[in-house]
Amino acid sequence: MISNIIEPQYRGSFMSLNSSLQQLFVGSASFIAGLIVTNDAITKKIDHYNWLGYFSISVLAFCVFMAYYLKRCMGDEEL
């Protein structure tokens, strides 16, 4: 959906920037997941792992909604 919006002469630099931002947010997601999931020192169990799953599902649902919304806003154009 993203690469078809950019004009061909700018597509290479745009895709490079897009890739850099993706890598930044993948690293941020790993860092945030590390803050959410903890080890209990006494029982040696992983805590709050289910919170991470709920958060991931929420982010995924939001992204699906945004993709649907953006496609609807673009009209009947094929992306």
C-alpha positions in Angstrom: 0.0 0.0 0.0 2.8 2.4 0.8 5.2 2.0 -2.1 2.5 2.7 -4.7 1.8 6.1 -3.3 5.3 7.5 -3.8 6.4 8.6 -7.3 9.0 6.3 -8.9 11.9 8.7 -8.8 11.5 9.0 -5.0 10.7 5.4 -4.2 14.2 4.2 -3.4 14.9 6.9 -0.8 11.4 6.5 0.6 11.7 2.8 1.0 15.1 3.2 2.7 13.6 5.6 5.2 10.6 3.3 5.6 13.0 0.3 6.3 15.0 2.3 8.9 11.8 3.3 10.7 10.6 -0.3 10.7 13.9 -1.4 12.3 13.6 1.4 14.9 10.1 0.3 15.9 11.1 -3.4 16.0 13.8 -2.6 18.4 11.5 -0.4 20.4 8.9 -3.2 20.6 11.6 -5.6 21.9 12.6 -3.1 24.5 9.0 -2.5 25.6 8.4 -6.2 25.7 11.4 -6.6 28.0 10.0 -4.0 30.3 6.6 -5.7 30.5 7.7 -9.3 30.9 9.6 -10.0 34.2 11.0 -12.9 36.1 9.9 -13.5 39.7 13.0 -14.0 41.7 11.4 -16.3 44.2 9.3 -18.7 42.0 11.5 -18.3 38.9 8.3 -17.8 36.8 7.8 -15.4 34.0 5.3 -12.7 35.0 3.0 -10.5 32.8 3.5 -12.6 29.7 -0.2 -12.6 29.1 -0.2 -8.7 29.2 2.2 -8.8 26.3 -0.1 -11.0 24.3 -3.1 -8.7 25.0 -1.0 -5.6 24.0 0.1 -7.4 20.8 -3.5 -8.3 19.9 -4.5 -4.7 20.5 -1.8 -3.3 18.3 -2.6 -5.8 15.6 -6.3 -4.9 15.7 -5.5 -1.2 15.5 -3.2 -1.8 12.5 -5.9 -3.8 10.7 -8.4 -1.0 11.4 -6.0 1.7 10.1 -5.3 -0.3 6.9 -9.0 -0.7 6.3 -9.6 3.0 7.0 -6.8 4.1 4.7 -7.9 1.9 1.9 -11.5 3.2 2.3 -10.2 6.8 2.2 -8.2 6.1 -1.0 -11.5 5.2 -2.7 -11.7 2.5 -5.3 -8.1 2.9 -6.4 -6.2 -0.4 -6.5 -3.3 -0.2 -4.0 
